């Protein structure tokens, strides 16, 4: 997933010449990807380096460069994360990248697709080969609706999503979300120099990237930065939403691993020390924190109060009509939960019950009691009985793949992904927002069969880089790129251009339909799968922190 060097090599091997673009008084020297008729500009800083005194602070925007010439021919380094060697990362990682068709002028005013990658808020990079946008840009040109593609790095782990009392007191929760806004601000200031139209930006992302983008839509002001959005497997509360104190222990574990600051762990007086140490010390803390996790994804966006990105649970904001009313596509994959379900566990009724209660305890609001959560959990277990044929991966009968039969019963996919997608799209469409929904069901024979059609599997189709693609895969990938580009350029996935494909009907209160994305059967389906089960979850959003 993080094959940074692979994409660098790909671009360099095709680059037969350099290309330039002016950013203020600076000439950017990018890559002319001649065989694809595209230009690439990468590694452009969009904020001041978040190091030293600026570590654990809101980003300081940098819309111009203090040099006459800047080498933008490759990606910048990835942000600090425990899954990459320190030598392949940097704290000075907040850079932005632009893919565009060759030969366009600065007044071309092309629509912009702005991507936020996923990775559980602790890993990932804009330079991953998975996010090589060359196929998207090429197909946009071929279909007569050229676009410019932008992606960026944001801070990860404790540097991007600090937790605990001190971060809350200093008002520096959710720094990764601040980075996302800074990158969008850079686009507003500079995309015109590349031939883009700042008023035609579609923000899209997957998993953590979709969650971040969905949180941004909790603030109506996001419409100043984007006119549309696409959410692939992620809604605003998909990451087990809590206030900042819930994950205090993870912050303390991080500090305890930073040489020179260990003794300050648990003191709520750590920031000044953390700003004084070097990157190697910070990296040691990141590794320590990941080795001592108290949950799977502790570095998640936190409820940050009045004036914050997520002042309260999203469902409370929805009930007040507080969200951006911009058009969007939202969808999920058939078996969202399988990659988050540990295959080695023996999923008894008691274990599943204990996991659900642990995930949503303590309650997020005072109006919900522990007993209400316990009763709701028991109801969940009745609605999802121990019958393998009803479980996920779906449509696999009684096959349990040599795992505990309860593996298929534990429906974290519905709790975190499917229910929230449905809640979000119904809320928005009821408010008159133009929305479109999908369910991705394309078989994934390259994956272990117990995963089914898992989380993240649609990304390669959106980027046109499916490994060992069958004819069915190719047909679907072409259609998905057409749908996505059509929506980004016309605010409708059905512009009649590109490959022939089924009409994707708008999701409305009177027409609650999804398009099933499947290379052998792309068709409209009613949004009523597991109606009773998901309906129950959505009837008590506060209990499930939605």
C-alpha positions as CSV (number, residue, x, y, z in Angstrom):
1,X,0.0,0.0,0.0
2,X,2.9,2.3,0.6
3,X,5.0,1.7,-2.4
4,X,6.4,5.2,-2.6
5,X,9.4,4.3,-4.6
6,X,7.4,2.4,-7.1
7,X,5.4,5.4,-8.2
8,X,8.5,7.6,-8.2
9,X,10.2,5.2,-10.5
10,X,7.1,4.9,-12.7
11,X,6.9,8.7,-13.2
12,X,10.7,9.1,-13.7
13,X,10.8,6.2,-16.2
14,X,8.2,7.9,-18.4
15,X,9.5,11.4,-18.0
16,X,11.3,12.3,-21.1
17,X,11.4,16.0,-20.4
18,X,10.7,18.6,-17.7
19,X,7.8,20.9,-17.6
20,X,7.4,24.2,-15.7
21,X,4.6,26.2,-14.1
22,X,4.7,29.5,-12.3
23,X,3.6,29.7,-8.7
24,X,3.9,33.4,-7.9
25,X,7.5,34.4,-8.5
26,X,8.7,30.8,-8.4
27,X,9.1,28.5,-11.4
28,X,8.1,24.9,-10.5
29,X,10.1,22.3,-12.4
30,X,7.8,19.3,-12.7
31,X,7.8,16.1,-14.8
32,X,6.5,15.9,-18.3
33,X,5.0,12.4,-18.4
34,X,5.3,12.4,-22.1
35,X,3.8,9.0,-23.0
36,X,0.6,9.9,-21.0
37,X,0.5,13.6,-22.1
38,X,0.4,14.7,-18.5
39,X,2.4,17.0,-16.2
40,X,3.2,16.1,-12.7
41,X,4.2,18.6,-9.9
42,X,5.0,17.1,-6.5
43,X,6.4,17.7,-3.1
44,X,5.2,21.3,-3.0
45,X,5.1,22.6,0.6
46,X,1.7,24.1,1.4
47,X,2.5,25.1,5.0
48,X,5.6,25.9,7.0
49,X,7.4,22.8,8.3
50,X,5.5,21.6,11.4
51,X,8.7,21.0,13.4
52,X,10.3,22.4,16.5
53,X,8.2,25.3,17.8
54,X,5.5,24.5,15.2
55,X,5.3,20.9,16.2
56,X,1.8,20.1,17.6
57,X,0.5,23.4,16.4
58,X,-2.1,24.5,13.8
59,X,-0.5,24.6,10.3
60,X,1.0,27.9,9.2
61,X,-0.1,28.4,5.5
62,X,2.5,28.8,2.9
63,X,0.9,29.8,-0.5
64,X,4.2,30.9,-2.1
65,X,7.8,29.8,-2.1
66,X,10.8,31.9,-1.2
67,X,12.9,30.8,-4.2
68,X,13.0,31.6,-7.9
69,X,13.0,27.9,-8.9
70,X,11.6,24.8,-7.1
71,X,12.2,21.1,-8.1
72,X,8.7,19.6,-8.1
73,X,9.6,16.5,-10.1
74,X,9.0,14.0,-7.3
75,X,6.8,13.5,-4.3
76,X,7.9,14.7,-0.9
77,X,8.6,12.3,2.0
78,X,5.8,10.6,3.9
79,X,4.8,11.8,7.3
80,X,6.1,10.1,10.4
81,X,4.5,6.6,10.9
82,X,5.6,3.4,12.5
83,X,5.1,1.3,9.4
84,X,7.9,3.0,7.5
85,X,11.6,3.4,8.4
86,X,12.5,6.8,9.8
87,X,14.7,7.4,6.8
88,X,11.7,7.3,4.5
89,X,9.7,9.8,6.4
90,X,10.0,13.3,7.7
91,X,8.2,15.8,9.9
92,X,8.6,18.3,7.1
93,X,6.1,16.2,5.1
94,X,3.2,18.6,4.5
95,X,3.4,18.7,0.7
96,X,0.9,18.7,-2.1
97,X,0.9,17.1,-5.6
98,X,-0.8,18.0,-8.9
99,X,-1.5,15.8,-11.9
100,X,-2.8,17.6,-15.0
101,X,-3.2,17.1,-18.7
102,X,-0.3,18.5,-20.7
103,X,-0.6,21.6,-22.8
104,X,-3.3,23.4,-20.8
105,X,-2.9,27.1,-20.0
106,X,-3.4,28.8,-16.7
107,X,-6.8,30.1,-17.8
108,X,-8.1,26.6,-18.7
109,X,-10.4,26.6,-15.6
110,X,-10.5,22.8,-15.3
111,X,-12.5,21.1,-12.5
112,X,-10.4,19.8,-9.7
113,X,-10.5,16.4,-7.8
114,X,-8.9,16.7,-4.4
115,X,-8.1,13.4,-2.7
116,X,-7.5,12.6,1.0
117,X,-6.0,9.1,1.5
118,X,-6.9,6.7,4.2
119,X,-4.9,4.6,6.6
120,X,-6.5,4.6,10.1
121,X,-5.1,8.1,10.8
122,X,-1.7,6.6,11.6
123,X,-0.3,5.5,8.3
124,X,-0.5,6.3,4.6
125,X,1.0,8.7,2.1
126,X,0.0,10.7,-1.0
127,X,2.9,9.1,-2.8
128,X,1.5,5.6,-2.6
129,X,1.4,3.9,-6.0
130,X,-2.2,3.0,-5.2
131,X,-3.0,6.7,-5.7
132,X,-1.3,7.2,-9.0
133,X,-3.9,9.4,-10.7
134,X,-2.6,9.0,-14.2
135,X,-5.5,6.8,-15.3
136,X,-8.1,9.2,-13.9
137,X,-6.6,12.2,-15.7
138,X,-6.1,10.2,-18.9
139,X,-9.7,9.0,-19.0
140,X,-11.0,12.5,-18.1
141,X,-9.2,13.8,-21.2
142,X,-10.3,10.9,-23.5
143,X,-14.0,11.4,-22.5
144,X,-13.8,15.2,-23.2
145,X,-14.1,16.4,-19.6
146,X,-10.5,17.0,-18.5
147,X,-9.8,17.4,-14.8
148,X,-6.8,18.3,-12.5
149,X,-6.1,15.9,-9.7
150,X,-4.6,17.0,-6.4
151,X,-3.6,15.0,-3.3
152,X,-1.6,15.9,-0.2
153,X,0.1,14.6,3.0
154,X,-1.4,15.3,6.4
155,X,0.1,14.6,9.9
156,X,-0.6,11.2,11.3
157,X,-0.8,9.5,14.7
158,X,-0.1,11.6,17.8
159,X,1.3,14.4,15.7
160,X,-1.8,14.7,13.6
161,X,-4.5,13.6,16.1
162,X,-3.2,14.3,19.6
163,X,-5.4,13.1,22.3
164,X,-6.0,14.0,26.0
165,X,-6.6,17.0,28.2
166,X,-3.5,19.0,27.3
167,X,-4.3,18.9,23.6
168,X,-7.9,19.9,24.3
169,X,-6.7,22.8,26.6
170,X,-4.3,24.0,23.9
171,X,-7.0,23.7,21.3
172,X,-4.8,21.6,19.0
173,X,-7.0,18.5,18.6
174,X,-7.6,17.2,15.1
175,X,-4.5,18.8,13.6
176,X,-4.8,16.5,10.6
177,X,-8.2,18.1,9.8
178,X,-6.5,21.5,10.0
179,X,-3.9,20.2,7.6
180,X,-6.7,19.2,5.2
181,X,-8.2,22.7,5.4
182,X,-4.7,24.3,4.8
183,X,-4.3,22.1,1.7
184,X,-7.7,23.2,0.4
185,X,-6.8,26.8,1.1
186,X,-3.6,26.3,-0.9
187,X,-5.8,25.0,-3.8
188,X,-8.0,28.1,-3.6
189,X,-4.9,30.3,-3.8
190,X,-2.8,28.4,-6.3
191,X,-4.7,25.9,-8.5
192,X,-5.4,28.6,-11.1
193,X,-1.7,28.7,-11.9
194,X,-2.0,25.0,-13.0
195,X,-5.1,25.7,-15.1
196,X,-7.6,24.6,-12.4
197,X,-10.8,26.3,-11.3
198,X,-10.9,26.9,-7.6
199,X,-14.7,27.1,-7.7
200,X,-15.1,23.6,-9.1
201,X,-13.4,21.5,-6.5
202,X,-14.7,18.0,-5.6
203,X,-13.2,16.6,-2.4
204,X,-13.0,12.9,-2.2
205,X,-11.4,10.2,-0.1
206,X,-11.6,6.7,1.3
207,X,-11.8,5.3,4.8
208,X,-9.9,7.7,7.1
209,X,-9.8,10.1,4.2
210,X,-13.6,9.9,3.7
211,X,-14.1,10.3,7.4
212,X,-12.0,13.4,7.5
213,X,-13.9,14.8,4.5
214,X,-17.3,14.0,6.0
215,X,-16.3,15.8,9.2
216,X,-15.4,18.8,7.2
217,X,-19.0,18.8,5.8
218,X,-20.3,19.2,9.4
219,X,-19.2,22.8,8.9
220,X,-21.3,24.6,6.2
221,X,-18.3,26.8,5.6
222,X,-16.6,24.0,3.7
223,X,-18.6,25.2,0.7
224,X,-16.1,27.9,0.4
225,X,-13.5,25.3,-0.5
226,X,-15.5,22.7,-2.4
227,X,-18.7,22.4,-4.4
228,X,-19.1,18.6,-4.1
229,X,-17.8,15.5,-2.3
230,X,-17.4,11.7,-2.7
231,X,-17.2,9.5,0.3
232,X,-15.8,6.0,-0.2
233,X,-16.4,3.9,2.9
234,X,-16.4,6.6,5.6
235,X,-18.9,8.9,7.4
236,X,-18.3,11.5,10.0
237,X,-18.5,9.1,13.0
238,X,-17.1,5.9,11.5
239,X,-14.0,6.0,13.8
240,X,-15.7,5.4,17.2
241,X,-16.2,9.0,18.2
242,X,-15.3,10.2,21.6
243,X,-14.2,13.3,23.4
244,X,-10.4,13.9,23.9
245,X,-10.1,12.4,27.4
246,X,-11.2,8.9,26.3
247,X,-7.8,8.2,24.7
248,X,-5.6,10.0,27.2
249,X,-3.7,6.7,27.9
250,X,-2.6,6.5,24.3
251,X,-1.2,10.0,24.5
252,X,0.6,9.1,27.7
253,X,2.0,6.0,26.1
254,X,3.4,8.2,23.3
255,X,5.0,10.6,25.6
256,X,6.5,7.8,27.7
257,X,8.3,6.6,24.6
258,X,9.9,9.9,23.8
259,X,13.5,10.1,25.2
260,X,13.9,13.2,27.3
261,X,10.2,13.6,28.0
262,X,9.3,10.2,29.5
263,X,9.1,11.6,33.0
264,X,6.4,14.0,32.0
265,X,4.0,11.3,30.8
266,X,0.6,11.7,32.6
267,X,1.4,15.3,33.7
268,X,-0.6,17.2,31.1
269,X,2.5,19.4,30.8
270,X,4.2,17.7,27.8
271,X,4.0,20.0,24.8
272,X,7.0,22.2,25.5
273,X,9.3,19.2,26.0
274,X,7.9,17.5,22.9
275,X,8.7,20.6,20.9
276,X,12.3,20.6,22.1
277,X,13.4,17.1,21.2
278,X,14.5,15.9,17.7
279,X,12.6,13.8,15.2
280,X,14.2,10.6,16.2
281,X,12.9,11.0,19.7
282,X,9.4,11.7,18.4
283,X,9.6,8.6,16.1
284,X,10.5,6.5,19.1
285,X,7.4,7.7,20.9
286,X,5.2,7.0,17.8
287,X,6.6,3.4,17.7
288,X,6.0,3.0,21.5
289,X,2.5,4.2,21.2
290,X,1.6,1.8,18.4
291,X,3.1,-1.1,20.3
292,X,1.0,-0.3,23.3
293,X,-2.4,0.3,21.7
294,X,-5.5,0.2,23.8
295,X,-7.7,0.0,20.7
296,X,-7.2,-0.5,17.0
297,X,-7.4,3.1,15.9
298,X,-6.8,5.5,18.9
299,X,-5.5,8.4,16.8
300,X,-8.9,9.3,15.5
301,X,-10.7,12.6,15.3
302,X,-12.1,13.7,18.6
303,X,-15.1,15.8,19.6
304,X,-13.5,19.2,20.0
305,X,-16.3,21.4,21.2
306,X,-17.7,24.8,20.2
307,X,-15.8,26.2,17.3
308,X,-14.1,22.9,16.5
309,X,-14.4,20.6,13.6
310,X,-16.7,18.2,15.4
311,X,-18.4,20.2,18.3
312,X,-20.7,17.3,19.2
313,X,-21.8,13.9,17.8
314,X,-22.6,14.2,14.1
315,X,-26.2,13.0,14.6
316,X,-26.9,15.9,16.9
317,X,-25.6,18.3,14.3
318,X,-27.7,16.6,11.6
319,X,-30.8,16.9,13.8
320,X,-30.2,20.7,13.9
321,X,-29.6,20.9,10.1
322,X,-26.0,21.9,10.7
323,X,-24.0,20.5,7.8
324,X,-22.9,21.6,4.3
325,X,-25.6,21.3,1.7
326,X,-23.4,20.4,-1.2
327,X,-24.0,17.4,-3.6
328,X,-22.2,14.2,-2.8
329,X,-21.8,10.5,-3.6
330,X,-21.5,8.1,-0.6
331,X,-21.0,4.4,-0.7
332,X,-19.7,1.3,1.0
333,X,-18.3,-2.1,0.0
334,X,-20.3,-5.3,0.6
335,X,-18.2,-6.6,3.4
336,X,-16.8,-3.5,5.1
337,X,-16.2,-5.2,8.5
338,X,-14.2,-8.2,7.6
339,X,-10.7,-6.6,7.6
340,X,-11.5,-5.2,11.1
341,X,-12.5,-8.6,12.5
342,X,-9.6,-10.6,13.9
343,X,-9.8,-14.0,12.2
344,X,-8.1,-15.9,15.1
345,X,-10.7,-15.1,17.7
346,X,-13.5,-17.5,18.8
347,X,-16.5,-15.3,18.4
348,X,-18.9,-16.5,21.0
349,X,-22.0,-14.5,21.9
350,X,-20.3,-13.4,25.0
351,X,-17.2,-12.2,23.2
352,X,-19.1,-10.2,20.6
353,X,-21.2,-8.7,23.3
354,X,-18.1,-7.6,25.3
355,X,-16.5,-6.1,22.2
356,X,-19.5,-4.0,21.3
357,X,-19.9,-2.7,24.8
358,X,-16.2,-1.9,25.0
359,X,-16.3,0.0,21.7
360,X,-19.2,2.2,22.9
361,X,-18.5,2.6,26.6
362,X,-18.5,4.9,28.3
363,X,-21.5,6.6,26.6
364,X,-20.7,9.7,24.6
365,X,-23.6,11.7,26.0
366,X,-25.2,11.9,29.4
367,X,-28.6,11.0,28.1
368,X,-27.4,7.4,27.4
369,X,-26.7,5.0,30.3
370,X,-24.6,1.9,30.4
371,X,-27.7,-0.2,30.9
372,X,-29.2,1.3,27.7
373,X,-26.0,0.3,25.8
374,X,-26.1,-3.2,27.3
375,X,-29.8,-3.6,26.3
376,X,-29.0,-2.3,22.8
377,X,-26.2,-4.7,22.5
378,X,-28.4,-7.7,23.4
379,X,-30.9,-6.5,20.7
380,X,-28.1,-6.3,18.2
381,X,-27.2,-10.0,18.9
382,X,-30.8,-11.0,18.4
383,X,-31.0,-9.1,15.1
384,X,-27.7,-10.7,13.9
385,X,-28.2,-14.4,14.9
386,X,-25.5,-17.1,14.9
387,X,-26.4,-18.3,11.4
388,X,-23.4,-18.2,9.1
389,X,-25.5,-17.9,6.0
390,X,-26.7,-14.5,7.2
391,X,-23.3,-13.1,8.0
392,X,-20.4,-11.4,6.3
393,X,-18.8,-12.1,3.9
394,X,-22.3,-12.1,2.5
395,X,-23.6,-14.5,-0.1
396,X,-21.3,-17.2,1.0
397,X,-23.8,-19.6,2.6
398,X,-22.8,-21.6,5.6
399,X,-19.1,-21.6,4.7
400,X,-17.1,-20.4,7.7
401,X,-13.7,-20.7,5.9
402,X,-12.2,-22.6,8.8
403,X,-12.8,-19.8,11.2
404,X,-15.0,-19.4,14.2
405,X,-18.7,-19.4,13.0
406,X,-19.1,-16.1,15.0
407,X,-16.6,-14.4,12.6
408,X,-19.5,-13.9,10.2
409,X,-21.9,-12.8,12.9
410,X,-19.8,-9.8,14.3
411,X,-21.3,-6.9,12.3
412,X,-18.8,-4.1,12.9
413,X,-19.3,-3.3,9.2
414,X,-22.9,-2.4,9.8
415,X,-22.2,-0.5,13.0
416,X,-19.3,1.7,11.6
417,X,-19.9,1.9,7.9
418,X,-23.2,0.8,6.4
419,X,-25.6,2.2,9.0
420,X,-23.8,5.6,8.9
421,X,-23.8,5.8,5.2
422,X,-27.5,5.2,5.2
423,X,-28.1,7.7,8.0
424,X,-26.0,10.4,6.3
425,X,-27.5,10.0,2.8
426,X,-31.0,9.9,4.1
427,X,-30.4,13.0,6.3
428,X,-28.9,15.0,3.5
429,X,-31.5,13.9,0.8
430,X,-34.3,14.7,3.2
431,X,-32.8,18.2,3.4
432,X,-32.9,18.5,-0.4
433,X,-29.2,17.8,-1.0
434,X,-28.4,16.2,-4.3
435,X,-27.0,12.7,-3.4
436,X,-26.1,9.5,-5.0
437,X,-25.3,6.2,-3.2
438,X,-23.5,3.0,-4.2
439,X,-22.8,-0.5,-3.0
440,X,-19.6,-2.0,-4.3
441,X,-19.9,-5.8,-4.8
442,X,-17.2,-6.8,-7.2
443,X,-15.7,-10.2,-6.2
444,X,-12.1,-10.1,-5.1
445,X,-10.5,-13.5,-5.9
446,X,-7.0,-12.2,-5.1
447,X,-8.0,-11.8,-1.4
448,X,-8.5,-14.5,1.2
449,X,-12.1,-15.7,0.7
450,X,-13.1,-14.9,4.3
451,X,-12.7,-11.2,3.5
452,X,-15.4,-11.2,0.8
453,X,-15.6,-7.7,-0.9
454,X,-13.7,-5.8,1.8
455,X,-13.0,-2.3,2.9
456,X,-10.6,-0.5,0.5
457,X,-11.1,-2.9,-2.4
458,X,-12.9,-0.3,-4.5
459,X,-9.9,2.1,-4.5
460,X,-8.0,0.3,-7.3
461,X,-11.0,0.5,-9.5
462,X,-11.4,4.3,-9.0
463,X,-7.7,4.7,-9.9
464,X,-7.7,2.2,-12.8
465,X,-4.9,0.1,-11.5
466,X,-6.6,-3.3,-10.7
467,X,-4.0,-6.1,-10.5
468,X,-4.5,-9.1,-12.8
469,X,-7.7,-7.4,-14.0
470,X,-10.4,-9.5,-15.7
471,X,-12.6,-8.2,-18.4
472,X,-15.3,-7.6,-15.7
473,X,-12.7,-5.7,-13.6
474,X,-11.8,-3.5,-16.5
475,X,-15.4,-2.8,-17.4
476,X,-16.2,-1.8,-13.9
477,X,-13.1,0.4,-13.4
478,X,-13.8,2.3,-16.6
479,X,-17.4,2.9,-15.5
480,X,-16.4,4.0,-12.0
481,X,-13.9,6.5,-13.3
482,X,-16.5,7.8,-15.7
483,X,-19.1,8.1,-12.9
484,X,-16.6,9.9,-10.6
485,X,-15.2,12.3,-13.3
486,X,-18.7,13.0,-14.6
487,X,-19.8,13.9,-11.1
488,X,-16.8,16.1,-10.5
489,X,-17.3,18.0,-13.8
490,X,-21.1,18.2,-14.0
491,X,-22.3,17.4,-10.4
492,X,-24.1,14.4,-12.0
493,X,-22.6,10.9,-12.6
494,X,-24.7,10.6,-15.8
495,X,-23.2,13.1,-18.3
496,X,-23.6,10.8,-21.2
497,X,-19.9,10.9,-22.0
498,X,-17.3,8.1,-21.9
499,X,-18.2,4.4,-21.9
500,X,-21.8,3.3,-22.0
501,X,-23.0,2.6,-18.5
502,X,-26.3,2.3,-16.6
503,X,-28.0,5.5,-15.4
504,X,-27.2,6.2,-11.7
505,X,-30.4,7.6,-10.3
506,X,-30.4,10.3,-7.6
507,X,-31.1,9.2,-4.0
508,X,-34.2,11.0,-2.8
509,X,-36.8,10.4,0.0
510,X,-39.1,9.0,-2.6
511,X,-36.4,7.0,-4.5
512,X,-34.0,5.5,-2.0
513,X,-31.8,3.6,-4.5
514,X,-28.2,2.7,-4.8
515,X,-26.2,1.6,-7.8
516,X,-24.6,-1.8,-7.3
517,X,-21.1,-1.5,-8.7
518,X,-20.3,-4.9,-10.2
519,X,-18.6,-5.6,-13.5
520,X,-21.1,-8.3,-14.4
521,X,-24.2,-6.6,-13.0
522,X,-24.0,-2.8,-12.5
523,X,-27.6,-2.0,-11.7
524,X,-29.9,0.0,-9.4
525,X,-31.0,-1.7,-6.2
526,X,-33.2,-0.5,-3.3
527,X,-31.3,0.8,-0.2
528,X,-33.1,-1.7,2.0
529,X,-30.6,-4.4,2.7
530,X,-30.7,-5.5,6.4
531,X,-33.4,-3.0,6.8
532,X,-34.5,-4.1,10.3
533,X,-31.0,-4.4,11.7
534,X,-29.6,-1.1,10.3
535,X,-32.9,0.6,11.2
536,X,-32.4,-0.4,14.8
537,X,-28.8,0.9,14.8
538,X,-30.0,4.2,13.3
539,X,-32.9,4.5,15.7
540,X,-30.4,5.1,18.5
541,X,-27.5,7.0,17.1
542,X,-26.4,8.5,20.4
543,X,-26.0,5.0,21.9
544,X,-23.6,4.1,19.1
545,X,-21.8,7.4,19.1
546,X,-23.0,8.4,15.6
